[in-house]
């Protein structure tokens, strides 16, 4: 059998492009749509968990296992230094610890990353 006899050439005509016309949006509709989009941005309602980090210490597992009740572990941060607010492990703000109605709070003093909407 000849290899040329096994080949079948099929040719198709290219699809024909067709021009369509779209109607213009009225300016009132586009203004209303823009207002809805800017005021109802779904990203603004996404919840995120922020962590407050007052400092850290590096110790051995042996030191941790030997720790006793009432023992004090000194962090590597001064009392008057701001604490870090973390989002996904990245610092997004800094502030100072405050007490509000018997609970801890953070008064934001620095925004290293501009938080603009």
C-alpha positions in Angstrom: 0.0 0.0 0.0 1.2 3.4 -0.9 1.5 5.9 2.0 0.0 8.6 -0.2 -3.2 6.7 -0.5 -3.7 6.8 3.3 -3.7 10.6 3.4 -6.9 12.3 2.9 -6.9 16.0 2.5 -9.9 17.8 3.8 -10.2 21.4 3.2 -12.8 23.6 4.7 -13.7 27.1 3.9 -12.7 29.5 6.7 -15.7 30.8 8.7 -17.1 34.1 7.6 -16.8 37.0 10.0 -19.9 38.9 10.5 -20.1 42.5 11.7 -22.5 43.1 14.5 -23.6 46.4 16.0 -24.0 47.1 19.7 -26.2 49.8 21.0 -24.5 52.5 23.1 -25.3 52.7 26.8 -27.2 55.7 27.9 -25.1 58.1 30.1 -27.7 57.8 32.9 -27.2 54.0 33.0 -23.4 54.2 32.9 -23.4 56.8 35.7 -25.6 54.6 37.8 -23.5 51.5 37.1 -20.3 53.3 38.0 -21.9 54.4 41.3 -22.9 50.9 42.2 -19.6 49.4 41.4 -17.6 52.0 43.4 -19.8 51.8 46.4 -20.4 48.1 46.4 -16.9 46.8 45.9 -17.1 43.2 47.1 -13.5 43.3 48.3 -14.4 45.8 51.0 -16.4 43.2 52.8 -13.8 40.4 52.8 -12.8 39.5 56.3 -9.2 39.1 57.3 -7.5 37.9 60.5 -5.0 40.4 61.9 -2.4 39.2 64.5 -0.7 41.5 67.0 2.9 40.6 67.7 4.4 42.0 70.9 7.8 40.4 70.2 9.6 37.1 70.0 12.3 35.1 71.8 14.5 32.3 70.6 15.1 29.5 73.1 16.0 25.9 72.9 13.4 23.2 73.3 15.3 22.1 76.4 14.9 25.6 77.9 11.2 25.5 77.1 10.7 22.1 78.7 12.6 23.3 81.8 10.4 26.4 82.1 8.4 26.7 85.3 5.2 28.5 86.3 5.8 32.3 87.0 9.1 32.2 85.1 9.5 35.3 82.9 10.7 35.1 79.3 12.2 38.4 78.1 11.2 39.4 74.6 13.6 41.2 72.3 11.5 44.4 72.3 11.5 47.4 74.6 8.3 48.2 76.4 7.9 51.6 74.6 8.5 50.1 71.1 5.4 49.7 68.9 3.9 46.3 68.3 3.4 44.8 64.8 0.0 44.1 63.3 0.4 41.3 60.8 -1.8 40.1 57.9 -0.7 36.8 56.4 2.7 37.2 58.2 3.4 40.6 56.7 3.5 43.8 58.8 0.7 46.1 57.7 0.6 48.5 60.7 2.3 49.3 64.0 0.9 50.6 67.2 0.9 50.6 71.0 -1.0 48.4 73.3 -3.9 50.0 75.2 -6.6 48.8 77.6 -10.2 49.4 76.6 -13.0 48.2 78.9 -10.8 45.5 80.4 -9.5 44.2 77.0 -6.3 44.8 75.1 -6.5 47.1 72.1 -3.9 48.5 69.7 -3.7 52.3 68.9 -2.3 52.4 65.4 0.6 54.8 65.1 2.2 53.7 61.8 1.0 52.5 58.5 4.1 51.2 56.6 2.0 50.2 53.7 -0.5 52.8 52.5 -4.0 51.4 52.9 -6.0 53.2 50.2 -9.2 52.0 48.7 
